[in-house]
Amino acid sequence: MKKIIYVCITVLTFCFATSKTFAQSSYKTAVGLGIDVGDGSTIVGPSIKHFFSEHNAFEADVLFGNQYATVGAYYQYNRSFKEAKE
């Protein structure tokens, strides 16, 4: 179960990180909805991401399921790869 949660959170984090690239707009704080459709049970809750600087960001979410809740907090360092082509 924990592995599925981490995979879903990683995917959501990737979506947040790439949304800035595709949208071509800068933002400091974003609020969204976190959803995990793991092994039959679905957990849903608010998610927030804030950039402290160009490379440093913090993301947190609180997800609620049947009779339980999960809290996640993540530090992210964002930087382009030198060899990557846009």
C-alpha positions in Angstrom: 0.0 0.0 0.0 2.8 2.4 0.9 4.5 1.7 -2.4 1.4 2.6 -4.3 1.0 5.8 -2.4 4.6 6.8 -3.1 4.1 6.0 -6.8 1.0 8.1 -7.0 2.5 11.0 -5.2 5.6 10.8 -7.5 3.3 11.0 -10.5 1.4 13.9 -9.0 4.6 15.7 -8.3 5.8 15.1 -11.8 2.5 16.6 -13.1 3.0 19.7 -11.0 6.6 20.1 -12.1 5.9 19.7 -15.8 2.7 21.9 -15.7 5.0 25.0 -15.3 7.0 24.0 -18.3 4.0 23.5 -20.6 2.0 26.4 -19.3 4.9 28.8 -19.8 3.8 30.9 -16.8 5.5 31.3 -13.5 3.9 30.8 -10.2 5.0 30.7 -6.6 2.1 28.7 -5.0 -0.3 26.2 -6.5 -3.3 24.4 -4.9 -4.7 21.2 -6.2 -6.5 18.0 -5.5 -4.5 14.9 -4.6 -6.1 11.5 -5.6 -4.8 8.0 -5.0 -6.7 5.1 -6.5 -4.6 2.4 -5.1 -5.6 -1.2 -4.3 -9.4 -0.7 -4.5 -9.7 2.1 -2.0 -9.6 5.7 -3.2 -8.2 8.5 -1.0 -8.7 12.2 -1.9 -7.6 15.5 -0.4 -6.1 18.9 -0.8 -2.5 19.4 -2.1 -0.3 22.5 -2.1 3.1 23.3 -3.7 5.2 26.4 -3.0 8.4 27.5 -4.7 10.8 29.3 -2.3 13.2 30.0 -5.1 13.8 29.0 -8.7 15.1 25.5 -7.7 13.6 24.9 -4.2 10.0 23.8 -3.6 7.9 22.3 -0.9 4.8 20.2 -1.5 2.3 18.9 1.1 -0.9 17.0 0.9 -3.6 15.5 3.2 -5.5 12.6 1.8 -8.6 11.1 3.4 -9.9 7.6 2.9 -12.3 5.2 4.7 -11.5 5.7 8.4 -8.0 6.9 7.9 -5.9 9.9 6.6 -2.4 10.3 5.2 -0.2 13.3 5.5 2.7 13.9 3.1 5.3 16.6 3.0 8.0 16.8 0.3 11.0 19.0 -0.4 11.9 19.2 -4.1 15.0 20.5 -5.9 14.2 21.3 -9.5 16.9 21.8 -12.1 17.2 21.2 -15.9 19.6 18.5 -17.2 22.4 20.0 -19.3 21.9 17.4 -22.1 18.1 17.7 -22.2 16.6 19.3 -25.3 13.5 21.4 -25.1 
